[in-house]
Structures are given as C-alpha cells and as structure tokens.
Amino acid sequence: MPRNVRNFWLTVQCDARSRAVETGPVSKDGTFSCRILIREAGAISDRSVSVYGVVLPDGTLEVRADSDEPEHKASDRAIVLLRGRR
C-alpha cells in the first residue's frame, strides 16, 4: 500500500517476477493508462485492451476499460469499471 494517499494505486503481479510492481500517479489530479497486448500466432497482436484512470472535472475518479475489438466496442465510450471521489 502506498505511503502517500494517491487517487489511484496500481499493483501488477506477473509470474516471472518475485515482487509486484506498485505505482501510482504523482500529482493529486494524476491519471494512469495501461495497454494489455496478447501474443497471437507467434507475434504480438495488434488487438489490445486498455485500462485507464481519469479524473473528471467534478473531481470524480473513474477507472475505464476499452477494447479495440469491433464486437466489444458497442459505442465510442469506454466501459466504466469503478467510480469514486477524491
């Protein structure tokens, strides 16, 4: 857990690492983005999923997910996974 209070905190654990990677935005209005790619037929696919955290003008925090897959992109808006206040 972070020593300083941040609007978002990320913990990533991969099986090849002995320790998790933990981080968060530096500023109180900071954001984050993460792009997840997949290997397909021996190469890195152009398809991906993006997860990002944003601060809305009213101070609401949102974690959103978006896919570049046509069948998962019902609209131009990303799916809101979490919503909270600063």
MDTraj code that builds the backbone (N, CA, C; nanometers):
import mdtraj as md
import numpy as np

residues = "MET PRO ARG ASN VAL ARG ASN PHE TRP LEU THR VAL GLN CYS ASP ALA ARG SER ARG ALA VAL GLU THR GLY PRO VAL SER LYS ASP GLY THR PHE SER CYS ARG ILE LEU ILE ARG GLU ALA GLY ALA ILE SER ASP ARG SER VAL SER VAL TYR GLY VAL VAL LEU PRO ASP GLY THR LEU GLU VAL ARG ALA ASP SER ASP GLU PRO GLU HIS LYS ALA SER ASP ARG ALA ILE VAL LEU LEU ARG GLY ARG ARG".split()
xyz = np.array([
    [0.0856, -0.1187, 0.0000],
    [0.0000, 0.0000, 0.0000],
    [0.0891, 0.1235, 0.0000],
    [0.0473, 0.2297, -0.0657],
    [0.1321, 0.3491, -0.0748],
    [0.1455, 0.4203, 0.0586],
    [0.2587, 0.4862, 0.0744],
    [0.2797, 0.5682, 0.1941],
    [0.2008, 0.6981, 0.1843],
    [0.1916, 0.7511, 0.0628],
    [0.1171, 0.8745, 0.0395],
    [-0.0191, 0.8401, -0.0197],
    [-0.1174, 0.9195, 0.0149],
    [-0.2510, 0.8971, -0.0402],
    [-0.2513, 0.9467, -0.1850],
    [-0.2877, 0.8585, -0.2771],
    [-0.2952, 0.8925, -0.4190],
    [-0.4347, 0.8579, -0.4694],
    [-0.4754, 0.9219, -0.5764],
    [-0.6101, 0.8950, -0.6261],
    [-0.6223, 0.7575, -0.6903],
    [-0.5144, 0.7020, -0.7431],
    [-0.5134, 0.5677, -0.7991],
    [-0.3882, 0.4960, -0.7498],
    [-0.3970, 0.3667, -0.7285],
    [-0.2814, 0.2861, -0.6920],
    [-0.2877, 0.1573, -0.7708],
    [-0.1770, 0.1222, -0.8361],
    [-0.1711, 0.0041, -0.9214],
    [-0.0747, -0.0975, -0.8631],
    [-0.1154, -0.2224, -0.8629],
    [-0.0298, -0.3334, -0.8248],
    [-0.0370, -0.4362, -0.9366],
    [0.0778, -0.4685, -0.9954],
    [0.0834, -0.5653, -1.1045],
    [0.1735, -0.6797, -1.0612],
    [0.1220, -0.8014, -1.0714],
    [0.1992, -0.9207, -1.0364],
    [0.2071, -1.0110, -1.1588],
    [0.3268, -1.0418, -1.2003],
    [0.3496, -1.1354, -1.3103],
    [0.4258, -1.2547, -1.2556],
    [0.4009, -1.3715, -1.3083],
    [0.4593, -1.4923, -1.2517],
    [0.6118, -1.4981, -1.2608],
    [0.6720, -1.4266, -1.3543],
    [0.8174, -1.4297, -1.3691],
    [0.8890, -1.3367, -1.2710],
    [0.8152, -1.2515, -1.2017],
    [0.8771, -1.1562, -1.1088],
    [0.8564, -1.2039, -0.9661],
    [0.9585, -1.1844, -0.8854],
    [0.9461, -1.2249, -0.7456],
    [0.8665, -1.1229, -0.6644],
    [0.8619, -0.9991, -0.7116],
    [0.7876, -0.8944, -0.6413],
    [0.6917, -0.8250, -0.7355],
    [0.5841, -0.7753, -0.6787],
    [0.4861, -0.6994, -0.7572],
    [0.5421, -0.5612, -0.7901],
    [0.4979, -0.5062, -0.9002],
    [0.5299, -0.3685, -0.9362],
    [0.4146, -0.2843, -0.8845],
    [0.4452, -0.1859, -0.8006],
    [0.3423, -0.0991, -0.7427],
    [0.3756, 0.0454, -0.7734],
    [0.2736, 0.1198, -0.8147],
    [0.2953, 0.2595, -0.8509],
    [0.1629, 0.3339, -0.8529],
    [0.1711, 0.4640, -0.8664],
    [0.0535, 0.5483, -0.8780],
    [0.0944, 0.6840, -0.9323],
    [-0.0037, 0.7644, -0.9741],
    [0.0273, 0.8981, -1.0246],
    [0.0937, 0.9843, -0.9169],
    [0.1767, 1.0757, -0.9583],
    [0.2467, 1.1637, -0.8649],
    [0.1559, 1.2768, -0.8169],
    [0.0834, 1.3383, -0.9096],
    [0.0011, 1.4529, -0.8711],
    [-0.1374, 1.4087, -0.8242],
    [-0.2040, 1.4957, -0.7480],
    [-0.3384, 1.4625, -0.6977],
    [-0.4411, 1.4526, -0.8090],
    [-0.4128, 1.5140, -0.9236],
    [-0.5013, 1.5055, -1.0390],
    [-0.4466, 1.4093, -1.1440],
    [-0.3520, 1.3253, -1.1045],
    [-0.2850, 1.2357, -1.1975],
    [-0.3748, 1.1265, -1.2523],
    [-0.3352, 1.0752, -1.3653],
    [-0.4078, 0.9684, -1.4324],
    [-0.3130, 0.8518, -1.4567],
    [-0.3673, 0.7402, -1.5058],
    [-0.2830, 0.6297, -1.5479],
    [-0.3446, 0.5645, -1.6701],
    [-0.2616, 0.4938, -1.7454],
    [-0.3113, 0.4130, -1.8562],
    [-0.2265, 0.2870, -1.8649],
    [-0.2913, 0.1802, -1.9073],
    [-0.2252, 0.0509, -1.9193],
    [-0.2795, -0.0172, -2.0437],
    [-0.1919, -0.0606, -2.1311],
    [-0.2332, -0.1315, -2.2525],
    [-0.1876, -0.2765, -2.2406],
    [-0.2791, -0.3678, -2.2596],
    [-0.2505, -0.5106, -2.2482],
    [-0.2589, -0.5719, -2.3878],
    [-0.1485, -0.6308, -2.4303],
    [-0.1402, -0.6935, -2.5617],
    [-0.1349, -0.8449, -2.5449],
    [-0.1620, -0.9178, -2.6528],
    [-0.1617, -1.0635, -2.6485],
    [-0.0791, -1.1176, -2.7652],
    [-0.0143, -1.2323, -2.7419],
    [0.0590, -1.2984, -2.8490],
    [-0.0403, -1.3819, -2.9297],
    [-0.0272, -1.3730, -3.0613],
    [-0.1193, -1.4439, -3.1494],
    [-0.0398, -1.4994, -3.2673],
    [-0.0418, -1.6308, -3.2839],
    [0.0305, -1.6979, -3.3929],
    [0.1788, -1.6609, -3.3918],
    [0.2375, -1.6530, -3.2725],
    [0.3811, -1.6274, -3.2597],
    [0.4233, -1.4820, -3.2647],
    [0.3310, -1.3913, -3.2843],
    [0.3649, -1.2489, -3.2914],
    [0.2745, -1.1712, -3.1968],
    [0.3161, -1.0500, -3.1630],
    [0.2327, -0.9636, -3.0806],
    [0.1181, -0.9125, -3.1670],
    [-0.0022, -0.9355, -3.1215],
    [-0.1218, -0.8960, -3.1953],
    [-0.1420, -0.7450, -3.1921],
    [-0.2096, -0.6942, -3.2922],
    [-0.2480, -0.5528, -3.2929],
    [-0.3662, -0.5286, -3.2002],
    [-0.4345, -0.6356, -3.1615],
    [-0.5505, -0.6229, -3.0726],
    [-0.5033, -0.5974, -2.9302],
    [-0.5782, -0.5175, -2.8583],
    [-0.5382, -0.4856, -2.7214],
    [-0.6589, -0.4445, -2.6376],
    [-0.6353, -0.4405, -2.5077],
    [-0.7313, -0.3872, -2.4120],
    [-0.6589, -0.2760, -2.3375],
    [-0.7244, -0.1655, -2.3190],
    [-0.6666, -0.0543, -2.2430],
    [-0.7486, -0.0316, -2.1171],
    [-0.6802, -0.0090, -2.0076],
    [-0.7432, 0.0262, -1.8807],
    [-0.6810, 0.1580, -1.8388],
    [-0.7644, 0.2533, -1.8008],
    [-0.7092, 0.3823, -1.7613],
    [-0.7934, 0.4473, -1.6536],
    [-0.7283, 0.5299, -1.5748],
    [-0.7939, 0.6048, -1.4690],
    [-0.7929, 0.7520, -1.5033],
    [-0.9068, 0.8158, -1.4873],
    [-0.9199, 0.9579, -1.5206],
    [-0.9855, 1.0327, -1.4055],
    [-0.9585, 1.1614, -1.3997],
    [-1.0233, 1.2495, -1.3033],
    [-1.1169, 1.3403, -1.3826],
    [-1.2454, 1.3317, -1.3547],
    [-1.3441, 1.4141, -1.4239],
    [-1.3416, 1.5564, -1.3683],
    [-1.3944, 1.6535, -1.4427],
    [-1.3922, 1.7928, -1.3972],
    [-1.4551, 1.8152, -1.2595],
    [-1.5534, 1.7331, -1.2221],
    [-1.6171, 1.7500, -1.0908],
    [-1.5419, 1.6782, -0.9785],
    [-1.4262, 1.6184, -1.0110],
    [-1.3458, 1.5506, -0.9097],
    [-1.3717, 1.4018, -0.8984],
    [-1.4691, 1.3514, -0.9713],
    [-1.4977, 1.2080, -0.9695],
    [-1.3827, 1.1317, -1.0347],
    [-1.3451, 1.0201, -0.9738],
    [-1.2429, 0.9323, -1.0290],
    [-1.3115, 0.8174, -1.1018],
    [-1.2621, 0.7836, -1.2193],
    [-1.3177, 0.6711, -1.2935],
    [-1.2055, 0.5814, -1.3425],
    [-1.2290, 0.4509, -1.3357],
    [-1.1429, 0.3522, -1.3987],
    [-1.2233, 0.2966, -1.5151],
    [-1.1669, 0.3084, -1.6344],
    [-1.2369, 0.2696, -1.7568],
    [-1.1589, 0.1613, -1.8304],
    [-1.2312, 0.0821, -1.9088],
    [-1.1683, -0.0190, -1.9935],
    [-1.2207, -0.0028, -2.1348],
    [-1.1329, -0.0286, -2.2304],
    [-1.1681, -0.0137, -2.3702],
    [-1.0947, -0.1216, -2.4493],
    [-1.1604, -0.1757, -2.5489],
    [-1.1013, -0.2769, -2.6351],
    [-1.1073, -0.2289, -2.7782],
    [-1.0082, -0.2662, -2.8556],
    [-1.0129, -0.2297, -2.9964],
    [-1.0828, -0.3368, -3.0807],
    [-1.1403, -0.4362, -3.0133],
    [-1.2173, -0.5395, -3.0821],
    [-1.3518, -0.4817, -3.1277],
    [-1.3854, -0.4897, -3.2548],
    [-1.5123, -0.4319, -3.3024],
    [-1.6353, -0.4864, -3.2303],
    [-1.6363, -0.6160, -3.1999],
    [-1.7540, -0.6733, -3.1339],
    [-1.7690, -0.6292, -2.9892],
    [-1.6628, -0.5771, -2.9285],
    [-1.6695, -0.5296, -2.7904],
    [-1.6858, -0.3787, -2.7807],
    [-1.6770, -0.3106, -2.8907],
    [-1.6847, -0.1652, -2.8907],
    [-1.8228, -0.1236, -2.9385],
    [-1.9197, -0.1318, -2.8484],
    [-2.0584, -0.1005, -2.8845],
    [-2.0772, 0.0481, -2.9121],
    [-1.9938, 0.1309, -2.8528],
    [-2.0028, 0.2756, -2.8750],
    [-1.8632, 0.3339, -2.8647],
    [-1.8528, 0.4623, -2.8796],
    [-1.7226, 0.5288, -2.8666],
    [-1.6821, 0.5461, -2.7214],
    [-1.7711, 0.5130, -2.6290],
    [-1.7416, 0.5289, -2.4862],
    [-1.6838, 0.4011, -2.4292],
    [-1.5905, 0.4166, -2.3384],
    [-1.5340, 0.3019, -2.2691],
    [-1.6294, 0.2563, -2.1589],
    [-1.6097, 0.1353, -2.1119],
    [-1.6877, 0.0823, -2.0009],
    [-1.6303, 0.1371, -1.8708],
    [-1.7151, 0.1919, -1.7848],
    [-1.6699, 0.2416, -1.6547],
    [-1.6729, 0.1238, -1.5581],
    [-1.5562, 0.0886, -1.5040],
    [-1.5444, -0.0238, -1.4126],
    [-1.5619, 0.0176, -1.2672],
    [-1.5069, 0.1316, -1.2316],
    [-1.5144, 0.1833, -1.0945],
    [-1.5368, 0.3326, -1.0976],
    [-1.6044, 0.3849, -0.9980],
    [-1.6240, 0.5292, -0.9856],
    [-1.6111, 0.5649, -0.8383],
    [-1.5422, 0.6724, -0.8081],
    [-1.5245, 0.7147, -0.6702],
    [-1.4985, 0.8639, -0.6618],
    [-1.4786, 0.9140, -0.5425],
    [-1.4496, 1.0563, -0.5202],
    [-1.3088, 1.0702, -0.4654],
    [-1.2457, 1.1828, -0.4981],
    [-1.1119, 1.2123, -0.4451],
    [-1.1192, 1.2389, -0.2992],
])
top = md.Topology()
chain = top.add_chain()
for i, resn in enumerate(residues, 1):
    res = top.add_residue(resn, chain, resSeq=i)
    for name in ("N", "CA", "C"):
        top.add_atom(name, md.element.get_by_symbol(name[0]), res)
traj = md.Trajectory(xyz[None], top)
